[in-house]
Amino acid sequence: MPPFPVMDIPPASSAFTGAPETIAGRGALDALFPGFHHIRVATANGVHVEATVGGSGPPLLLLHGHPQTRAIWHKVAPALAERFTVVAADLRGYGDSSKPPASTSTSTSTSASASASASAPGSATDASAYSKRTMAADMLAVMRALGHARFDVLAHDRGARVAHRLAMDAPTAVRRLALLDIAPTLDMYAGANDAFARAYWHWFFLIQPAPLPERLIEADPAAYVRDVMGRRSAGLAPFDPLALSEYQRCLALPGTARGLCEDYRASAGIDLIHDREDRDAGRRLTMPLLALWGEHGVVHRCFDPLALWRPLATDLRGEALPCGHYIPEEAPQALLDRVLPFFTAQDRDIAAEKGRQP
């Protein structure tokens, strides 16, 4: 089996990435993340990723989901920054990060069938620029540009799918991994039933051929955010108005609707190919994995997350939290109560590593 593309990413000093550029005046983000600063990092092929950085200590990468941005972390970032160097990034296609066209691919498949499928015009897999492998490569480039060769990851929803791929492709880079409100993508598609399809209708709407879903989202981006997020179990009550306005601002940016759709199209195509390759080869997540989900959410109602993650991970723990899908905003303290002990256990990992050194 050839090496994974993400593992072959050169260090930040190479031409692949540039030094982080400080970005000033990010409006709502300045208010949501007091004491933090914002950066932009070039990754590959003209793509840049924006992130909000703060705190000190071991590095911790935070990744958001749909239809949100890094702003989702504003309720927990200050507490995390007391113990960690927090890097809250916008995924490509979202927020203030680049939104490349679907034809721009930096991903190399590990199989000829994946390459052929991913290049078929108009197909569900014509989205290799948004494969989770490519999106994970962005994040590894960001962390290396900041000088972090190894780091922890806390990720929600779409970001958790990127984090899963990052941990599979670059296992030596990810020390500990916490995934919020997802089950494995392959299992969720395989186990889709009427209840799941009705609740996660956007999974099947966003993968329709362009430009239909893009056109409908772009007709009223603010309404799309309100409707998608407000129809979950908690309604709109958990969301700070500044954060909600940030989600709406970013979805209205040119290319964001396309980025969302390509993210989901990739998950219904090339990402499934990569996941099947892992399973066929017997590859598993080898770092400690914490899986958390909302007991009022669809993942809890339609799937058994621990049962589905167990065959894919060697060191697993997890539980449902008393909330719905948007855990960092609905139940920030409950989340901190679980992830702080999990991630601070890295101190013991570091001590053990030092003890093994000659």
Secondary structure, DSSP 4 states (H G I P E B T S, - for coil): -PPPTGGGPPPTTSTTS---EEE---THHHHHSTT-EEEEEE-STT-EEEEEEEE-SSEEEEE--TT--GGGGTTTHHHHHTTSEEEEEPPTTSTTS----TT------SSHHHHHHHTSTTSTT--GGG-HHHHHHHHHHHHHHTT-SSEEEEEEHHHHHHHHHHHHH-TTTEEEEEEES---HHHHHHT--HHHHHHTHHHHHTTSPTTHHHHHHHH-HHHHHHHHHHTSTTTTTTS-HHHHHHHHHHHTSTTHHHHHHHHHHHHTTHHHHHHHHHHHHT--B-S-EEEEEETTSHHHHH--HHHHHGGGBSSEEEEEESS-S-HHHHSHHHHHHHHHHHHHTHHHHHHHHHHH--
